[in-house]
Amino acid sequence: MRVGLLTEGGYPYVSGDAGLWCDRLVRGLGQHEFDVYTLGPGRSQQRDEHPVPLPPQISRVRTAPLRTAEPDGVAYGRRARRRFTECYGELVGAVSAGIVGTGPGSASGVPADTVSGGAPATGTDGASDELADRFRSGLYGLAELAREEGGLVGALRSDTAVRALEHACRAPGALRTAREARVPELLAVTAHLERALRPLSLDWYDDDGLGAADLCHATTGGPAALAGLLARHFSGVPLLVTEYGVRLRSHYLGAGPGTAALAVRALLAAFHGRIAAEVYRAAALLTPGNAHARRWQERCGADRARIRTVYPGMEAARFTEAGESPDRADPHTLVWVGRVEPAKDLVSLLHAFAEVRKERPGARLRILGAPLGVHGAAYLGHCRALAAQLFPDEADGVHAVGDNPVSFQEIGGPEAPTPADAYAAGAVVVLSSVVEGFPVSLVEAMFCGRATVSTDVGAVVEVIGGTGLVVPPRNPRALAEACVGLLRDPERRARLGAAARARALELFTVEQNIAAFHGIYLEIVSHSPVRRVVLDKAGAPLPFATPAESRVPGHWTAPAPRALPGWATAAPVRATRPATPEGVR
């Protein structure tokens, strides 16, 4: 099977969690052939060597920069300009006329329940269907125009595009927030749409590219999935979309107050909602990484019958030693592991630990993780200052040096050379986040056989599955009570830790992830028609190159009637009772 792997963010040029998952997937499915199409890195990164040697099943890697694009130099004639105006007008008209995923009264385009973990709702009435059809018509019309004319970048940056957007925002029926858009807001939205629609101008969709694939697998629901939509539109290639973090949710969370003008946030929310709805409608299958992401997809219009939850695969071997030797843990130590940022709510954790110390004076808290960016560094400094204020250095006398019960360290140092060492240092692992997608650190703690206390955010409850304690977010008292309960009861800690390790080994390993996608690949291709004949190096047809599971086009004929022997067609013989002589009873 030939798979077009669509990535965003630079695999195989850029390492990270997403790149590591892609590499494991490709290496685990060695029986298939992969072509990697990646969006994101610039030209300097394209010239760099791959950080990980490519496996032999990757035939080629094609890269297109997403953030920066040079003018294509394509000059449209009068007919092409008129066609662009019509198609782009349909697209932005559908965007400005209705905000996908917003409830009544949500003027900003960001649902009120988004930050708290809920999913936006989409309407199913006739008006919403009409807007979806208009958006779809404009999107694929622009893609066909770009294919015929050789590009779309210049047209999307032109004054014609700005005027079309302005006309759509001023049209009857446009939302109030769209009608309030002024020139700076219109220019900002136009620039964003030009970047988001760059996959339309790529030359990836011919018979030498994605058009020759048996399956397109998009590893995100963003522009990479848009490239898969175009391969489906032009060549009928089925599309599989994997989302471990829903892209639309990330956009909503990043569109908080103060990030942009109200009209810009509203229009961009509508655009990304329309793209997500079209991706979910057209995909053969969707594979969210957890039920939290699945709910978002369903509320955005995805068909429940075409969704398969596939948990991320993680390497369990790194944590085997810690998981099989729970006695290494300090029975008085709590451990927090992760990237330091405000969403992790370490402030609540520190206040909760102050309550823990009142009940367990010998308890200690180890915070292991590096800050995420400039804001993370500032937040780490704030947490250090708060810890020094809440827990003055403890000393036996006025001339002795004290020791703070809270320590801040980074993984890789002498105290914790590896993540396994970090988790093994404590008896209880704590997660205090207020926003979380799939809690990777929680799964790693489960691999290590540690009892956990977590806040009820994201996919935490789904991951824990009854093998740990869960408390409400932003509730230091509840967090402290749960930690004290586990510190007091070593037998309960052992039971929960063993159950957590067993659950992690069953659901969250690399092996189960690869096996799930192997079955999904075969399922999708088995329902797709054969579109190509594979030739060998000599130009002869290659037997068995197309999977045997491919559907045979056409209709099956009714079976011919089978000839039956004469005795089978004769009238049935009824059994009769023998005659009884008269007088015999």
C-alpha positions as semicolon CSV with decimal commas, in nm:
position;residue;x (nm);y (nm);z (nm)
1;M;0,000;0,000;0,000
2;R;0,126;0,347;-0,087
3;V;0,051;0,603;0,185
4;G;0,084;0,980;0,153
5;L;0,176;1,093;0,506
6;L;0,074;1,458;0,551
7;T;0,250;1,635;0,837
8;E;0,270;1,989;0,967
9;G;0,553;2,126;1,175
10;G;0,847;1,979;0,992
11;Y;0,872;1,599;1,022
12;P;1,121;1,466;0,940
13;Y;1,315;1,794;0,962
14;V;1,207;1,893;1,314
15;S;1,208;1,661;1,612
16;G;0,949;1,657;1,889
17;D;0,657;1,451;2,013
18;A;0,473;1,467;1,679
19;G;0,785;1,377;1,484
20;L;0,862;1,088;1,716
21;W;0,510;0,951;1,673
22;C;0,536;0,975;1,293
23;D;0,872;0,798;1,293
24;R;0,739;0,515;1,510
25;L;0,433;0,478;1,290
26;V;0,634;0,454;0,968
27;R;0,889;0,213;1,113
28;G;0,616;-0,003;1,265
29;L;0,429;-0,032;0,933
30;G;0,724;-0,154;0,731
31;Q;0,503;-0,350;0,492
32;H;0,375;-0,024;0,338
33;E;0,541;0,245;0,125
34;F;0,531;0,604;0,251
35;D;0,569;0,939;0,077
36;V;0,601;1,221;0,331
37;Y;0,452;1,562;0,248
38;T;0,531;1,819;0,514
39;L;0,424;2,180;0,567
40;G;0,600;2,428;0,785
41;P;0,982;2,447;0,787
42;G;1,161;2,720;0,597
43;R;1,419;2,675;0,327
44;S;1,711;2,673;0,571
45;Q;1,558;2,377;0,754
46;Q;1,489;2,202;0,424
47;R;1,862;2,201;0,349
48;D;1,949;2,054;0,688
49;E;2,002;1,685;0,735
50;H;1,720;1,485;0,885
51;P;1,764;1,454;1,266
52;V;1,655;1,089;1,247
53;P;1,769;0,859;0,964
54;L;1,475;0,787;0,740
55;P;1,351;0,428;0,730
56;P;1,372;0,251;0,393
57;Q;0,993;0,248;0,344
58;I;0,993;0,627;0,295
59;S;1,033;0,676;-0,078
60;R;1,057;1,055;-0,080
61;V;0,999;1,369;0,122
62;R;0,839;1,680;-0,027
63;T;0,837;2,003;0,172
64;A;0,652;2,331;0,131
65;P;0,705;2,636;0,356
66;L;0,381;2,747;0,515
67;R;0,472;3,068;0,696
68;T;0,667;3,230;0,416
69;A;0,588;3,204;0,047
70;E;0,741;3,393;-0,242
71;P;0,510;3,554;-0,500
72;D;0,420;3,299;-0,765
73;G;0,440;3,553;-1,048
74;V;0,113;3,427;-1,198
75;A;-0,081;3,699;-1,382
76;Y;-0,451;3,625;-1,423
77;G;-0,641;3,724;-1,732
78;R;-0,984;3,882;-1,725
79;R;-1,171;3,553;-1,717
80;A;-0,948;3,409;-1,443
81;R;-0,987;3,725;-1,232
82;R;-1,365;3,707;-1,264
83;R;-1,358;3,341;-1,166
84;F;-1,134;3,412;-0,866
85;T;-1,369;3,687;-0,748
86;E;-1,668;3,454;-0,769
87;C;-1,503;3,162;-0,588
88;Y;-1,333;3,372;-0,322
89;G;-1,655;3,565;-0,272
90;E;-1,844;3,240;-0,210
91;L;-1,586;3,129;0,046
92;V;-1,567;3,454;0,246
93;G;-1,942;3,499;0,210
94;A;-2,001;3,172;0,392
95;V;-1,743;3,272;0,653
96;S;-1,893;3,614;0,728
97;A;-2,255;3,494;0,725
98;G;-2,229;3,247;1,009
99;I;-1,986;3,147;1,278
100;V;-1,949;2,772;1,310
101;G;-1,939;2,651;1,667
102;T;-2,076;2,961;1,840
103;G;-2,378;2,976;2,058
104;P;-2,622;3,262;2,079
105;G;-2,473;3,577;2,213
106;S;-2,113;3,476;2,151
107;A;-2,004;3,785;1,969
108;S;-1,636;3,704;1,974
109;G;-1,674;3,380;1,789
110;V;-1,531;3,185;2,079
111;P;-1,779;2,963;2,264
112;A;-1,818;3,025;2,633
113;D;-1,756;2,658;2,717
114;T;-1,440;2,627;2,508
115;V;-1,181;2,700;2,772
116;S;-1,357;2,479;3,025
117;G;-1,328;2,182;2,792
118;G;-1,658;2,182;2,607
119;A;-1,692;2,157;2,231
120;P;-1,860;2,407;2,004
121;A;-2,196;2,323;1,862
122;T;-2,284;2,339;1,495
123;G;-2,627;2,388;1,351
124;T;-2,790;2,136;1,123
125;D;-3,069;2,347;0,976
126;G;-3,110;2,430;0,610
127;A;-2,938;2,768;0,638
128;S;-2,626;2,608;0,787
129;D;-2,618;2,343;0,512
130;E;-2,646;2,614;0,248
131;L;-2,352;2,802;0,398
132;A;-2,148;2,481;0,408
133;D;-2,224;2,422;0,039
134;R;-2,118;2,778;-0,046
135;F;-1,792;2,737;0,144
136;R;-1,724;2,401;-0,020
137;S;-1,796;2,540;-0,367
138;G;-1,564;2,835;-0,313
139;L;-1,284;2,623;-0,166
140;Y;-1,271;2,365;-0,443
141;G;-1,330;2,631;-0,708
142;L;-1,017;2,811;-0,588
143;A;-0,824;2,483;-0,590
144;E;-0,922;2,412;-0,951
145;L;-0,833;2,768;-1,051
146;A;-0,490;2,737;-0,887
147;R;-0,429;2,410;-1,070
148;E;-0,521;2,556;-1,407
149;E;-0,343;2,890;-1,370
150;G;-0,034;2,771;-1,182
151;G;-0,083;2,938;-0,845
152;L;-0,304;3,137;-0,613
153;V;-0,066;3,325;-0,382
154;G;-0,070;3,653;-0,571
155;A;-0,447;3,653;-0,611
156;L;-0,504;3,589;-0,240
157;R;-0,278;3,886;-0,157
158;S;-0,440;4,120;-0,407
159;D;-0,675;4,413;-0,355
160;T;-0,941;4,202;-0,523
161;A;-0,934;3,963;-0,229
162;V;-0,963;4,248;0,021
163;R;-1,257;4,398;-0,166
164;A;-1,431;4,062;-0,187
165;L;-1,395;4,017;0,188
166;E;-1,524;4,369;0,252
167;H;-1,824;4,309;0,025
168;A;-1,904;3,986;0,212
169;C;-1,883;4,159;0,549
170;R;-2,115;4,441;0,434
171;A;-2,367;4,209;0,264
172;P;-2,718;4,161;0,410
173;G;-2,722;3,874;0,655
174;A;-2,360;3,914;0,765
175;L;-2,301;3,898;1,138
176;R;-2,273;4,219;1,334
177;T;-1,911;4,152;1,425
178;A;-1,826;4,104;1,056
179;R;-2,002;4,427;0,957
180;E;-1,790;4,616;1,209
181;A;-1,463;4,512;1,041
182;R;-1,255;4,808;0,924
183;V;-0,961;4,823;0,683
184;P;-0,692;4,704;0,930
185;E;-0,910;4,410;1,034
186;L;-0,987;4,322;0,672
187;L;-0,617;4,327;0,584
188;A;-0,532;4,105;0,883
189;V;-0,799;3,850;0,793
190;T;-0,695;3,849;0,425
191;A;-0,332;3,783;0,520
192;H;-0,434;3,496;0,747
193;L;-0,654;3,338;0,479
194;E;-0,369;3,361;0,229
195;R;-0,141;3,163;0,461
196;A;-0,409;2,908;0,549
197;L;-0,498;2,847;0,182
198;R;-0,143;2,799;0,054
199;P;-0,190;2,422;0,014
200;L;-0,426;2,507;-0,274
201;S;-0,130;2,632;-0,479
202;L;0,094;2,329;-0,430
203;D;0,177;2,086;-0,711
204;W;0,131;1,777;-0,496
205;Y;-0,193;1,646;-0,643
206;D;-0,094;1,503;-0,984
207;D;-0,048;1,139;-1,075
208;D;0,316;1,154;-0,968
209;G;0,225;1,282;-0,622
210;L;-0,068;1,231;-0,390
211;G;-0,283;1,131;-0,685
212;A;-0,092;0,800;-0,698
213;A;-0,139;0,719;-0,329
214;D;-0,377;0,453;-0,201
215;L;-0,440;0,654;0,113
216;C;-0,368;1,001;0,254
217;H;-0,299;1,010;0,627
218;A;-0,308;1,361;0,774
219;T;-0,146;1,375;1,117
220;T;-0,328;1,695;1,210
221;G;-0,653;1,869;1,125
222;G;-0,490;2,189;0,999
223;P;-0,344;2,274;0,656
224;A;-0,209;1,920;0,623
225;A;-0,566;1,791;0,623
226;L;-0,653;2,054;0,362
227;A;-0,392;1,898;0,133
228;G;-0,563;1,564;0,188
229;L;-0,897;1,719;0,094
230;L;-0,754;1,830;-0,239
231;A;-0,606;1,486;-0,311
232;R;-0,952;1,343;-0,249
233;H;-1,116;1,607;-0,468
234;F;-0,881;1,571;-0,766
235;S;-0,799;1,198;-0,755
236;G;-1,047;1,032;-0,521
237;V;-0,778;0,933;-0,269
238;P;-0,939;0,842;0,065
239;L;-0,840;1,059;0,362
240;L;-0,759;0,952;0,718
241;V;-0,726;1,231;0,978
242;T;-0,554;1,179;1,313
243;E;-0,598;1,444;1,580
244;Y;-0,433;1,401;1,918
245;G;-0,502;1,769;1,984
246;V;-0,801;1,918;1,801
247;R;-0,674;2,203;1,586
248;L;-0,998;2,400;1,613
249;R;-0,982;2,383;1,993
250;S;-0,625;2,514;1,986
251;H;-0,738;2,806;1,774
252;Y;-1,018;2,893;2,016
253;L;-0,787;2,872;2,317
254;G;-0,539;3,103;2,144
255;A;-0,806;3,356;2,051
256;G;-0,857;3,503;2,395
257;P;-0,940;3,867;2,463
258;G;-0,666;4,109;2,365
259;T;-0,502;3,883;2,105
260;A;-0,673;4,053;1,811
261;A;-0,964;4,277;1,721
262;L;-1,311;4,138;1,781
263;A;-1,397;4,120;1,411
264;V;-1,070;3,940;1,331
265;R;-1,129;3,678;1,598
266;A;-1,486;3,624;1,482
267;L;-1,399;3,584;1,115
268;L;-1,103;3,356;1,178
269;A;-1,309;3,141;1,414
270;A;-1,569;3,104;1,140
271;F;-1,307;3,016;0,878
272;H;-1,137;2,749;1,089
273;G;-1,475;2,610;1,187
274;R;-1,574;2,577;0,820
275;I;-1,245;2,405;0,735
276;A;-1,283;2,161;1,025
277;A;-1,642;2,081;0,928
278;E;-1,540;2,007;0,568
279;V;-1,247;1,789;0,678
280;Y;-1,471;1,591;0,911
281;R;-1,735;1,551;0,640
282;A;-1,496;1,431;0,370
283;A;-1,261;1,208;0,572
284;A;-1,309;0,834;0,533
285;L;-1,219;0,789;0,900
286;L;-1,122;1,012;1,192
287;T;-0,891;0,886;1,465
288;P;-0,898;1,115;1,769
289;G;-0,654;1,037;2,044
290;N;-0,911;1,043;2,323
291;A;-1,282;1,088;2,393
292;H;-1,231;1,458;2,468
293;A;-1,111;1,519;2,112
294;R;-1,383;1,289;1,982
295;R;-1,655;1,505;2,140
296;W;-1,514;1,810;1,965
297;Q;-1,523;1,632;1,632
298;E;-1,880;1,512;1,679
299;R;-2,003;1,857;1,780
300;C;-1,835;1,999;1,470
301;G;-2,031;1,769;1,241
302;A;-1,828;1,447;1,227
303;D;-2,026;1,128;1,173
304;R;-1,998;0,908;1,482
305;A;-1,983;0,595;1,265
306;R;-1,660;0,717;1,102
307;I;-1,467;0,782;1,423
308;R;-1,218;0,540;1,580
309;T;-1,047;0,642;1,904
310;V;-0,677;0,548;1,888
311;Y;-0,469;0,635;2,193
312;P;-0,117;0,769;2,136
313;G;0,152;0,507;2,152
314;M;0,430;0,558;2,405
315;E;0,748;0,364;2,465
316;A;0,692;0,162;2,781
317;A;1,037;0,000;2,797
318;R;1,196;0,320;2,932
319;F;0,986;0,291;3,249
320;T;1,005;-0,085;3,305
321;E;1,266;-0,071;3,581
322;A;1,078;0,198;3,774
323;G;0,746;0,020;3,723
324;E;0,875;-0,312;3,849
325;S;1,047;-0,167;4,157
326;P;0,797;0,059;4,335
327;D;1,001;0,029;4,657
328;R;1,249;0,288;4,523
329;A;1,004;0,570;4,588
330;D;1,038;0,798;4,889
331;P;0,707;0,742;5,074
332;H;0,694;1,108;5,183
333;T;0,757;1,277;4,846
334;L;0,514;1,420;4,592
335;V;0,639;1,461;4,233
336;W;0,520;1,695;3,957
337;V;0,667;1,648;3,606
338;G;0,599;1,859;3,295
339;R;0,663;2,184;3,112
340;V;0,637;2,486;3,338
341;E;0,370;2,726;3,211
342;P;0,064;2,903;3,360
343;A;-0,179;2,637;3,230
344;K;-0,014;2,382;3,465
345;D;-0,132;2,588;3,768
346;L;0,168;2,528;3,993
347;V;0,042;2,809;4,214
348;S;-0,254;2,596;4,324
349;L;-0,019;2,302;4,373
350;L;0,204;2,506;4,605
351;H;-0,093;2,623;4,811
352;A;-0,220;2,264;4,826
353;F;0,121;2,147;4,945
354;A;0,107;2,402;5,226
355;E;-0,208;2,224;5,345
356;V;-0,037;1,887;5,304
357;R;0,249;1,999;5,530
358;K;0,004;2,074;5,809
359;E;-0,102;1,708;5,813
360;R;0,228;1,552;5,704
361;P;0,516;1,774;5,829
362;G;0,778;1,550;5,670
363;A;0,630;1,568;5,319
364;R;0,836;1,705;5,031
365;L;0,746;1,829;4,682
366;R;0,974;1,793;4,379
367;I;0,886;1,997;4,069
368;L;1,077;1,868;3,768
369;G;1,049;2,043;3,433
370;A;1,184;2,319;3,214
371;P;0,996;2,645;3,147
372;L;0,812;2,680;2,817
373;G;0,921;3,001;2,645
374;V;0,949;3,349;2,794
375;H;0,614;3,332;2,970
376;G;0,708;2,997;3,120
377;A;1,036;3,139;3,255
378;A;0,851;3,429;3,415
379;Y;0,596;3,191;3,564
380;L;0,874;2,969;3,703
381;G;1,027;3,272;3,873
382;H;0,691;3,358;4,027
383;C;0,650;3,001;4,155
384;R;0,998;3,002;4,309
385;A;0,919;3,324;4,491
386;L;0,587;3,184;4,615
387;A;0,755;2,865;4,740
388;A;1,013;3,069;4,930
389;Q;0,733;3,270;5,086
390;L;0,513;2,974;5,181
391;F;0,798;2,751;5,303
392;P;1,082;2,940;5,472
393;D;1,407;2,746;5,496
394;E;1,387;2,503;5,785
395;A;1,690;2,498;6,014
396;D;1,765;2,344;6,353
397;G;1,920;2,666;6,481
398;V;1,987;3,028;6,399
399;H;2,335;2,948;6,271
400;A;2,237;2,646;6,059
401;V;2,149;2,639;5,692
402;G;1,788;2,540;5,625
403;D;1,634;2,329;5,355
404;N;1,317;2,415;5,163
405;P;1,071;2,123;5,126
406;V;0,995;2,235;4,769
407;S;1,265;2,183;4,505
408;F;1,271;2,297;4,142
409;Q;1,481;2,085;3,907
410;E;1,509;1,996;3,539
411;I;1,514;1,646;3,396
412;G;1,864;1,561;3,276
413;G;2,046;1,686;3,584
414;P;2,219;1,471;3,844
415;E;1,902;1,445;4,057
416;A;1,686;1,314;3,769
417;P;1,887;1,202;3,464
418;T;1,583;1,051;3,290
419;P;1,203;1,090;3,313
420;A;1,185;0,745;3,474
421;D;1,416;0,865;3,753
422;A;1,194;1,169;3,802
423;Y;0,878;0,963;3,850
424;A;1,056;0,702;4,061
425;A;1,163;0,968;4,311
426;G;0,818;1,006;4,465
427;A;0,538;0,791;4,599
428;V;0,262;1,005;4,445
429;V;0,264;1,190;4,112
430;V;0,051;1,505;4,094
431;L;-0,102;1,681;3,792
432;S;-0,255;2,023;3,869
433;S;-0,338;2,158;3,521
434;V;-0,636;2,378;3,436
435;V;-0,607;2,304;3,061
436;E;-0,484;1,971;2,929
437;G;-0,522;1,767;2,613
438;F;-0,381;1,416;2,638
439;P;-0,182;1,402;2,966
440;V;0,146;1,244;2,858
441;S;0,311;1,288;3,198
442;L;0,021;1,106;3,361
443;V;0,063;0,806;3,130
444;E;0,437;0,798;3,202
445;A;0,363;0,795;3,575
446;M;0,124;0,503;3,517
447;F;0,398;0,313;3,331
448;C;0,613;0,365;3,642
449;G;0,343;0,214;3,864
450;R;0,286;0,531;4,064
451;A;-0,037;0,638;4,232
452;T;-0,160;0,968;4,091
453;V;-0,368;1,270;4,193
454;S;-0,495;1,474;3,897
455;T;-0,733;1,756;3,816
456;D;-1,040;1,680;3,607
457;V;-0,939;1,845;3,278
458;G;-0,903;1,725;2,920
459;A;-0,871;1,348;2,886
460;V;-0,751;1,288;3,243
461;V;-1,053;1,085;3,360
462;E;-1,044;0,876;3,043
463;V;-0,674;0,802;3,086
464;I;-0,692;0,725;3,457
465;G;-0,995;0,499;3,428
466;G;-1,036;0,456;3,804
467;T;-0,668;0,387;3,881
468;G;-0,601;0,727;4,042
469;L;-0,766;1,011;4,232
470;V;-0,923;1,300;4,040
471;V;-1,020;1,638;4,191
472;P;-1,169;1,960;4,048
473;P;-0,922;2,209;3,896
474;R;-0,826;2,526;4,086
475;N;-0,918;2,362;4,417
476;P;-0,607;2,345;4,641
477;R;-0,801;2,205;4,938
478;A;-0,935;1,906;4,740
479;L;-0,591;1,849;4,590
480;A;-0,432;1,851;4,935
481;E;-0,687;1,609;5,083
482;A;-0,631;1,359;4,802
483;C;-0,252;1,376;4,841
484;V;-0,271;1,334;5,219
485;G;-0,501;1,035;5,178
486;L;-0,247;0,856;4,959
487;L;0,055;0,952;5,170
488;R;-0,115;0,799;5,474
489;D;-0,206;0,469;5,306
490;P;0,087;0,282;5,145
491;E;-0,127;-0,023;5,063
492;R;-0,373;0,190;4,868
493;R;-0,085;0,353;4,682
494;A;0,048;0,012;4,586
495;R;-0,291;-0,110;4,462
496;L;-0,355;0,203;4,254
497;G;-0,002;0,202;4,114
498;A;-0,023;-0,162;4,003
499;A;-0,363;-0,106;3,842
500;A;-0,237;0,208;3,667
501;R;0,064;0,025;3,522
502;A;-0,154;-0,261;3,396
503;R;-0,393;-0,015;3,229
504;A;-0,111;0,178;3,063
505;L;0,049;-0,137;2,926
506;E;-0,284;-0,242;2,780
507;L;-0,391;0,085;2,616
508;F;-0,103;0,328;2,564
509;T;0,190;0,139;2,413
510;V;0,348;0,188;2,072
511;E;0,251;-0,165;1,975
512;Q;-0,123;-0,111;2,024
513;N;-0,105;0,217;1,833
514;I;0,066;0,061;1,531
515;A;-0,167;-0,241;1,530
516;A;-0,470;-0,011;1,535
517;F;-0,349;0,192;1,236
518;H;-0,258;-0,121;1,043
519;G;-0,616;-0,239;1,071
520;I;-0,753;0,107;0,988
521;Y;-0,539;0,132;0,673
522;L;-0,677;-0,200;0,548
523;E;-1,033;-0,102;0,638
524;I;-1,017;0,222;0,440
525;V;-0,848;0,073;0,133
526;S;-1,091;-0,220;0,131
527;H;-1,376;0,027;0,070
528;S;-1,193;0,227;-0,197
529;P;-1,188;0,145;-0,569
530;V;-0,872;0,045;-0,749
531;R;-0,747;0,351;-0,939
532;R;-0,406;0,257;-1,074
533;V;-0,202;-0,025;-1,224
534;V;0,139;-0,064;-1,065
535;L;0,425;-0,141;-1,305
536;D;0,760;-0,294;-1,230
537;K;1,094;-0,160;-1,356
538;A;1,045;-0,332;-1,692
539;G;0,705;-0,169;-1,741
540;A;0,503;-0,486;-1,683
541;P;0,209;-0,498;-1,442
542;L;0,318;-0,587;-1,092
543;P;0,101;-0,870;-0,952
544;F;-0,051;-0,821;-0,607
545;A;0,066;-0,459;-0,590
546;T;-0,289;-0,350;-0,521
547;P;-0,423;-0,490;-0,191
548;A;-0,659;-0,781;-0,228
549;E;-0,903;-0,605;0,002
550;S;-0,980;-0,343;-0,262
551;R;-1,342;-0,332;-0,364
552;V;-1,423;-0,466;-0,711
553;P;-1,622;-0,201;-0,905
554;G;-1,961;-0,290;-1,047
555;H;-2,251;-0,497;-0,919
556;W;-2,260;-0,865;-0,846
557;T;-2,491;-1,066;-1,072
558;A;-2,756;-1,295;-0,933
559;P;-2,644;-1,660;-0,910
560;A;-2,774;-1,892;-1,180
561;P;-3,037;-2,143;-1,067
562;R;-2,888;-2,479;-0,987
563;A;-3,031;-2,792;-1,158
564;L;-3,193;-3,031;-0,914
565;P;-3,252;-3,407;-0,955
566;G;-3,597;-3,528;-1,046
567;W;-3,670;-3,678;-0,708
568;A;-3,611;-3,340;-0,548
569;T;-3,859;-3,162;-0,774
570;A;-4,139;-3,421;-0,753
571;A;-4,437;-3,367;-0,528
572;P;-4,368;-3,466;-0,168
573;V;-4,494;-3,803;-0,050
574;R;-4,710;-3,795;0,261
575;A;-4,678;-4,071;0,517
576;T;-5,002;-4,272;0,580
577;R;-5,102;-4,486;0,873
578;P;-5,122;-4,860;0,796
579;A;-5,473;-5,005;0,772
580;T;-5,592;-5,161;1,097
581;P;-5,790;-5,489;1,071
582;E;-6,149;-5,458;1,174
583;G;-6,205;-5,538;1,534
584;V;-5,846;-5,468;1,633
585;R;-5,798;-5,172;1,863
